[in-house]
Amino acid sequence: MCGITAYCGKGEALPFLMQGLSKLEYRGYDSAGITTLENSQLVTIKCKGRLENLENKLKSHQLHGHVGIGHTRWATHGIPSNLNSHPHTNQDETIALVHNGIIENYRELKDELIKKGYQFQSDTDSEVVVLLLDSLYEGDLLAATQKVLKQIKGSYALCILSTLEPDHIIVAKKDSPLIIGKTNDAYVAASDIPALLEYTKDVYFLNDYEMAVLSCDHIDFYNHDGQKIEKTSTTIPYDLEAAKKDGYDTFMLKEIHEQPHVIAETLRGRIHQQHIVLDELKDIDFSKFNKVYFVACGTAYHASLCGAHVLKKVAHLPVLSEVASEFRYNDPLIDEKTLAIFVSQSGETADTLAALRLAKEKKATTLAVANVLGSTISRDADYVLYTCAGPEIAVASTKAYTTQLVLLILLAYYIAQNLNQDVHDDVIKQLQLIPQYVDNILKDEPVFAQYAHMLKDMHDAYFIGRNLDYASVLEGALKLKEVSYVHADAYVAGELKHGPIALIEDGSVVIAVATQPHIAQKTISNIQETIARGARVILLTTHHEEVKNVQNTYYLPDVEPTLQAILVAIPLQLIAYYTACLKGCDVDKPRNLAKSVTVE
């Protein structure tokens, strides 16, 4: 998720850069660095690890420059290392830049630059941008930047500094946040408002494809074609803590609304020319495996259930899902022909780590799916895939869950692709549209807030679904329990008549999910049984399904059934959230729960 800071003014740049990076630590990072202009030369100091490592390194340097840029990096291309850290410079160190986002066509651009004689020092996509800028510079840095922006594809927030034009910084953005602030003696920029508030509350918001040139006493704004435009500053009316919430009442609601962006980030660079690209796994021979285990706890286990279902369906492999706390004690049948996949948001979940170690002892190939770079699980597994959810502050998982779903579904289709199973182009196209689908569902937030009123005074709720939908209702019930303390159980819909229907009485609330075409009508029939006994039903389904007698029906987009678990998660999260709000619960910090469970 990265953090950017930039300063151009009459004071020293370093204090602003460092305080800004410290305010952005909550975004997550694996390395940090700064570049300042000192006596007409660029001085770049960077290192992997925490910000304090950079602070210690800076103690041996006297930096007093008035222009500078800073960065904390969340790795996407290239492992955490000093060389992969930002800022990146060209070969003669006349241009430096920091970059948030992902350059999707960096491979093609890199090949072209290598043909021109350029040498790369890092494994990042960001270095492509600074070398491309070098190749296009003809005496006008802004004009060269415009040319670069028209060649790169993907997302970016860029801050560019050069000895060739030492009195200003060029910034640009598309799909990655970048805010500019005005102080008494400087113009500053950062990837989020908290980095600016100690210096100013007067800010400018750049729109996608816009650029700005920051000088010590003025600023110019440009559109994508290089034409000057006017922008009006906005005064930020809130303090640092409120700024971190970005105007939302709670971190949980903010993180729910971040899902279109973080899903897009998780997908970025992983689909190329209608093929799924997971370079981290290119050395695995998937044909040698005769079984696959998914192992996880809590919400990650529900994501694993979905991933396992999709993998079995599309790759035709025997797939098992186990709760990590049970895995070690069930004498799992594992050997060198087993692929064992371990899912953990924090990468420090004690039960999952213990299961991973057992699998390694039994010679299985181990793959970790985690959100935190450098976490124990990512270090201990043979292979690792990272979600791009960024830090999740609220205890109840939302964006970490949906990015796990996205990555596990990508993995399932990647394995199918490698086993020469047919993967339809429509699936790949719809995967790329998932962020937009999620964004559209979020626009219906008032609908789900209204549904929550049905649960406000309830002690119990019942969730039902079949097939892939069963994994979704398990997660929906868990969310409701976690944040609202309403007791909720999830059942396979067909099992209602084998006992649970005895609990249904007049006024009971049943939340049903029916998105899988071959089984949806069965679930809808089960709903009628509960309505006949007085239940009030909330149904999440698709337009293809015929529904009778259900007043509270929400229709999800008609997408590939294997992708529906991602979409249905959003209504279930919002219903839980608003139920908790109506009951006056502390949504971000539910009682008795911890964000990372590091004990057995």
Helices and strands as residue ranges (DSSP letters): E 3-9, H 13-23, G 25-27, E 31-38, E 41-48, H 51-58, E 67-73, E 88-89, E 95-100, H 106-115, H 126-136, H 141-151, E 156-162, E 169-174, E 179-182, E 186-190, G 193-195, E 202-205, E 211-214, E 219-222, E 228-229, E 234-235, H 240-244, H 251-257, H 259-267, E 271-272, E 275-276, G 279-281, G 286-288, E 291-296, H 298-315, E 319-323, H 324-327, G 328-330, E 338-344, H 350-361, E 365-370, H 376-380, E 383-386, H 399-418, H 425-442, H 445-452, E 460-465, H 468-484, E 487-492, G 493-498, G 500-503, E 509-514, H 520-531, E 536-542, E 552-556, G 561-563, H 564-582
